[in-house]
């Protein structure tokens, strides 16, 4: 094959590789953008729920501060109390999420164990018997 054709073939392969890479990069960027949108939506939802809970708690415990909350002008001492409550809520949520993860693992393990044990034991016994009679 003449040298010119080899170079053209090599160039075509390089161009195809570049196009494939560009397409993969675009797909990755799109997946990343969608994940970021989901994260932002979850965060906005969480903040809205937090604000509603805060407004309800203020109206119950310190109704005189409702206007200050609406104006974002709560006294510094009250903001510090709210920050402490927020930290404790995050800690409680983290612990609850970890516990939920453990429960999910336990449930999954139990299901997999129950559905696969018979086959696994049959295979292990067959291997054992095979080795026992061979030895």
Secondary structure as UniProt FT lines:
FT   HELIX           3..61
FT   HELIX           63..65
FT   HELIX           66..70
FT   TURN            71..72
FT   HELIX           76..134
//
